[in-house]
Amino acid sequence: MKTILVHALATVALAALAHAQPAPLAPSTSANVTITSPANITTPAAAAAPLDLLPYKLQTVYTNNFSKPEIIAREEDFIEQAANGTWHRTARPGDDAEWIAEGTGGVEVRDGQLRVAPSPFDDKGQPTPVPDAQRSNMVVWNHFVFPANFLLEYDMSPNGSTGGLTIVLFCASGKNGEDLFDLSLPPRRADYPAYHSGAIANYTDAYWSRNIDPPDEALTNRLRKNPGFQEVASGPSFTTGPTDVTYHVRLLKVGAHVAVEINGHVAFQWDDPDKPLGAGRIGFRSMSGVTIISYSHLKVSQVIPKTVQKKS
């Protein structure tokens, strides 16, 4: 079942949130994580503890358990290539599309999961064998624009993949405020530079990898702010070991504050010192080296800092 909750006070609430100062997450003294920031500052982080959500009120705005078929739009259906080789958009995805897929691989909803692969799925849900050169990186966007302050929760399984990488993109929009699918923006076609150094702005968190170059990539969780491909924070990945497992991911964005938790462990916490990004879309990226990446139990909550009551 998929649920969208629309509230009459949404406009007022979002306006207030844009000016709200987030309550800081309580730090833990049980572990330290090196946080890479523009100032290269090392600060303690709650690496052995889950996110502290007590300072916030959570209001569910989206849930999806992938129990029914969903419409998946394909970017290639509303772009075209000019005679000079450049690509441009011809239309926007339809309002009935739940997901918009960029890349030529497979995307489907099956068995309570959103499943993504580097090649199209066959009727039995298996990726079609193709030459390595035809395997595709993939980015799959949710259709909805989410508030600037939110908690994202989902499960991800790499299904035994022995290569590739996964990234979650959030607060994504045109770098001048355009909608992500505005006709003026160039097609992205799952080409990674188009996401980190092109016409759109976003944060990206790379939280799972089995790439061997660089050799230590699987060990770290890395946050970047785009455009610019600037790594702004990092911590332990908490996703090493077997790949036939499921990870529970939670991502908190409140004002300038970003924190990522994997299986109950906070990988890093970071505060954006330079014009934090606001409302935007959420997307999932997987590289061509994966076998299948599946997502389930997706939930997004609007986050409202609780008002501190002063003692009289």
C-alpha positions as CSV (number, residue, x, y, z in Angstrom):
1,M,0.0,0.0,0.0
2,K,1.3,3.5,-0.9
3,T,0.1,6.5,1.1
4,I,0.5,10.2,0.4
5,L,-0.7,12.5,3.3
6,V,-1.5,16.1,2.3
7,H,-2.2,18.5,5.1
8,A,-3.8,21.9,4.9
9,L,-1.1,23.4,7.0
10,A,1.7,22.2,4.8
11,T,2.5,25.5,3.2
12,V,2.6,27.3,6.5
13,A,4.6,24.5,8.2
14,L,7.2,24.4,5.4
15,A,7.7,28.1,5.5
16,A,8.2,28.0,9.3
17,L,10.7,25.1,8.9
18,A,12.8,27.0,6.4
19,H,13.6,29.5,9.2
20,A,13.8,27.0,12.1
21,Q,17.0,26.2,13.9
22,P,17.4,22.4,14.3
23,A,18.0,21.0,17.7
24,P,21.4,19.3,17.7
25,L,21.6,15.5,18.1
26,A,22.9,14.4,21.4
27,P,26.5,13.3,21.0
28,S,27.8,10.0,22.3
29,T,31.0,9.7,24.3
30,S,31.3,6.0,23.5
31,A,32.9,6.4,20.1
32,N,34.6,8.9,17.8
33,V,34.3,9.2,14.1
34,T,36.4,11.5,11.9
35,I,34.1,14.0,10.2
36,T,35.6,15.5,7.1
37,S,34.4,19.1,6.8
38,P,35.5,22.2,4.8
39,A,37.6,23.0,7.9
40,N,38.9,19.4,8.3
41,I,37.6,19.3,11.8
42,T,37.4,16.1,13.8
43,T,34.4,15.9,16.1
44,P,32.8,13.2,18.2
45,A,29.8,11.5,16.6
46,A,27.3,9.0,17.9
47,A,28.8,6.1,16.0
48,A,27.7,3.4,18.5
49,A,24.2,4.8,19.0
50,P,21.1,5.4,16.9
51,L,19.8,8.8,15.8
52,D,18.3,10.8,18.7
53,L,14.9,11.9,17.4
54,L,13.5,13.1,20.8
55,P,14.0,16.8,19.9
56,Y,11.7,16.4,16.9
57,K,8.1,15.8,16.0
58,L,7.7,13.4,13.0
59,Q,4.7,13.7,10.7
60,T,4.5,10.9,8.0
61,V,4.2,12.3,4.5
62,Y,4.9,9.3,2.4
63,T,5.0,5.5,2.8
64,N,5.4,2.7,0.2
65,N,5.6,-1.0,0.9
66,F,5.5,-1.9,-2.8
67,S,2.6,-4.3,-2.4
68,K,0.9,-3.2,-5.7
69,P,2.1,-2.4,-9.3
70,E,3.4,1.1,-9.7
71,I,3.9,3.2,-12.8
72,I,7.6,3.7,-13.6
73,A,8.4,6.3,-16.2
74,R,11.6,6.1,-18.3
75,E,13.7,9.1,-19.1
76,E,14.4,7.8,-22.6
77,D,10.7,8.1,-23.4
78,F,10.7,11.9,-23.0
79,I,14.1,12.9,-24.4
80,E,15.6,12.9,-27.9
81,Q,19.0,13.5,-29.5
82,A,19.5,16.3,-32.0
83,A,21.4,15.9,-35.3
84,N,24.4,17.5,-33.6
85,G,24.5,14.8,-31.0
86,T,23.1,16.8,-28.1
87,W,20.2,15.6,-26.0
88,H,17.2,17.6,-24.8
89,R,13.9,17.0,-23.1
90,T,10.6,16.8,-25.1
91,A,8.2,16.3,-22.2
92,R,7.9,15.8,-18.5
93,P,7.1,12.5,-16.8
94,G,3.4,12.0,-16.3
95,D,1.8,12.8,-13.0
96,D,0.7,9.2,-12.6
97,A,4.3,8.0,-12.5
98,E,5.5,6.9,-9.0
99,W,9.1,6.6,-10.2
100,I,11.3,8.0,-12.9
101,A,14.1,5.8,-14.1
102,E,17.3,7.3,-15.7
103,G,19.5,4.8,-17.4
104,T,18.8,1.8,-19.6
105,G,18.7,-1.0,-17.0
106,G,15.8,-2.7,-15.3
107,V,13.4,-1.2,-12.8
108,E,10.4,-3.1,-11.4
109,V,8.1,-3.5,-8.4
110,R,8.0,-7.2,-7.4
111,D,7.5,-9.1,-4.2
112,G,7.2,-6.0,-2.0
113,Q,10.3,-4.4,-3.3
114,L,11.5,-1.8,-5.8
115,R,14.2,-3.7,-7.7
116,V,16.9,-2.1,-9.9
117,A,19.4,-3.8,-12.1
118,P,22.0,-2.8,-14.8
119,S,20.0,-4.6,-17.5
120,P,16.3,-5.0,-18.2
121,F,14.4,-7.7,-16.2
122,D,12.9,-10.7,-17.9
123,D,9.4,-12.0,-17.1
124,K,10.8,-14.0,-14.2
125,G,12.4,-10.9,-12.6
126,Q,16.0,-11.8,-13.6
127,P,18.4,-9.3,-15.2
128,T,18.8,-10.0,-18.9
129,P,22.5,-11.1,-19.7
130,V,24.2,-8.4,-21.7
131,P,27.8,-7.6,-22.6
132,D,29.6,-5.5,-19.9
133,A,29.6,-2.5,-22.2
134,Q,25.8,-2.5,-22.2
135,R,25.4,-2.7,-18.4
136,S,23.9,0.6,-17.2
137,N,24.3,2.8,-14.1
138,M,20.8,3.6,-12.8
139,V,19.2,6.5,-11.0
140,V,15.6,6.1,-9.9
141,W,13.7,9.2,-8.6
142,N,10.6,9.3,-6.6
143,H,7.9,11.5,-8.2
144,F,7.3,13.6,-5.1
145,V,9.0,16.8,-3.9
146,F,9.8,16.3,-0.2
147,P,10.1,19.0,2.4
148,A,13.5,20.5,3.4
149,N,13.3,18.9,6.9
150,F,12.7,15.2,6.8
151,L,13.6,11.7,8.0
152,L,14.0,9.1,5.3
153,E,13.8,5.4,6.2
154,Y,14.1,2.3,4.0
155,D,15.6,-1.1,3.7
156,M,18.2,-1.9,1.0
157,S,19.5,-5.3,-0.1
158,P,22.4,-5.8,-2.5
159,N,21.2,-9.4,-3.2
160,G,24.7,-10.9,-3.2
161,S,26.2,-8.2,-5.5
162,T,30.0,-8.5,-5.6
163,G,30.6,-5.1,-7.4
164,G,29.2,-1.7,-7.8
165,L,28.0,1.0,-5.4
166,T,24.8,2.6,-4.1
167,I,24.0,6.2,-3.4
168,V,21.0,8.0,-2.1
169,L,20.4,11.5,-3.5
170,F,18.2,14.0,-1.6
171,C,17.1,17.7,-1.6
172,A,17.5,17.4,-5.4
173,S,16.4,20.2,-7.8
174,G,17.8,22.4,-10.5
175,K,20.7,24.4,-9.2
176,N,18.7,27.6,-9.9
177,G,15.6,26.3,-8.3
178,E,14.0,24.6,-11.3
179,D,12.1,21.4,-10.9
180,L,14.3,18.3,-11.5
181,F,12.4,17.6,-14.7
182,D,12.0,21.1,-16.0
183,L,12.3,21.1,-19.8
184,S,15.2,23.5,-19.7
185,L,17.4,21.1,-17.8
186,P,19.6,18.7,-19.9
187,P,18.8,15.0,-19.8
188,R,21.0,13.1,-17.3
189,R,20.9,9.5,-18.7
190,A,22.5,8.1,-15.5
191,D,25.8,9.8,-16.4
192,Y,27.3,10.5,-12.9
193,P,28.9,13.9,-13.7
194,A,25.4,15.2,-14.6
195,Y,24.4,14.6,-11.0
196,H,27.4,16.0,-9.2
197,S,28.8,18.7,-11.5
198,G,25.9,19.6,-13.9
199,A,22.7,21.5,-13.8
200,I,21.2,20.1,-10.6
201,A,21.9,20.6,-6.9
202,N,21.7,17.8,-4.3
203,Y,23.4,16.0,-1.5
204,T,24.6,12.4,-2.2
205,D,25.4,9.8,0.4
206,A,27.4,6.8,-0.8
207,Y,26.8,4.1,1.9
208,W,27.5,0.7,0.2
209,S,30.2,-0.3,-2.2
210,R,32.0,-3.3,-3.4
211,N,34.2,-1.4,-5.9
212,I,37.9,-2.3,-5.7
213,D,39.1,1.1,-6.9
214,P,39.8,2.8,-4.5
215,P,40.4,-0.4,-2.4
216,D,39.0,1.1,0.8
217,E,35.8,2.5,-0.6
218,A,33.6,-0.2,1.0
219,L,34.8,0.9,4.4
220,T,33.4,4.5,4.4
221,N,30.2,6.3,4.1
222,R,30.7,9.6,2.2
223,L,28.5,12.6,2.0
224,R,28.9,15.1,-0.9
225,K,27.2,18.4,-1.7
226,N,26.6,19.2,-5.3
227,P,27.1,20.8,-7.8
228,G,30.8,20.5,-7.1
229,F,31.4,17.0,-6.0
230,Q,32.6,18.2,-2.6
231,E,33.0,15.6,0.0
232,V,31.8,17.3,3.2
233,A,31.6,14.4,5.7
234,S,32.5,10.8,6.1
235,G,32.4,7.9,8.6
236,P,32.4,4.2,8.8
237,S,30.1,2.5,6.3
238,F,28.6,-0.2,8.6
239,T,27.9,-2.1,5.3
240,T,31.0,-4.4,5.0
241,G,30.8,-8.2,5.2
242,P,28.3,-10.5,3.4
243,T,26.1,-9.0,0.6
244,D,23.1,-11.3,0.9
245,V,21.8,-9.2,3.8
246,T,19.4,-6.3,4.3
247,Y,20.4,-2.9,5.7
248,H,18.1,-0.5,7.4
249,V,19.0,3.1,6.4
250,R,17.8,6.3,8.1
251,L,18.7,9.7,6.9
252,L,17.9,12.9,8.9
253,K,18.0,16.3,7.3
254,V,16.9,19.3,9.5
255,G,17.9,22.7,8.4
256,A,21.7,22.6,8.0
257,H,22.0,19.3,9.8
258,V,22.5,16.0,8.1
259,A,23.0,12.6,9.8
260,V,23.0,9.1,8.4
261,E,22.4,5.9,10.3
262,I,22.9,2.3,9.1
263,N,21.4,-0.6,11.1
264,G,21.1,1.6,14.2
265,H,24.6,3.1,14.0
266,V,25.2,6.7,13.1
267,A,27.9,7.0,10.4
268,F,28.4,10.7,10.7
269,Q,26.7,14.0,11.6
270,W,27.4,17.3,9.7
271,D,26.1,20.8,9.6
272,D,26.2,22.6,6.3
273,P,27.8,26.0,6.8
274,D,26.9,27.4,3.4
275,K,23.3,27.8,2.3
276,P,21.8,24.4,3.1
277,L,19.7,22.8,0.4
278,G,15.9,22.8,0.8
279,A,12.9,20.9,-0.5
280,G,13.6,18.5,-3.4
281,R,13.4,15.0,-4.7
282,I,14.9,11.8,-3.4
283,G,16.5,9.3,-5.7
284,F,18.5,6.0,-5.6
285,R,21.6,5.4,-7.7
286,S,23.3,2.1,-8.4
287,M,26.4,1.4,-10.5
288,S,26.6,-1.1,-13.3
289,G,28.6,-3.5,-11.3
290,V,25.7,-4.6,-9.1
291,T,23.6,-7.6,-9.7
292,I,20.2,-6.4,-8.3
293,I,19.6,-3.7,-5.7
294,S,16.2,-3.9,-3.9
295,Y,14.5,-1.3,-1.7
296,S,11.6,-1.8,0.6
297,H,9.7,-0.4,3.6
298,L,10.1,3.2,2.3
299,K,8.9,6.0,4.6
300,V,9.5,9.8,4.7
301,S,8.5,11.9,7.6
302,Q,8.4,15.7,7.9
303,V,10.6,16.7,10.8
304,I,9.4,19.5,13.1
305,P,11.7,20.7,15.9
306,K,9.8,20.6,19.2
307,T,9.3,23.9,20.9
308,V,11.3,24.2,24.1
309,Q,9.1,25.2,27.0
310,K,10.7,27.7,29.3
311,K,10.3,27.2,33.0
312,S,8.5,30.0,34.8
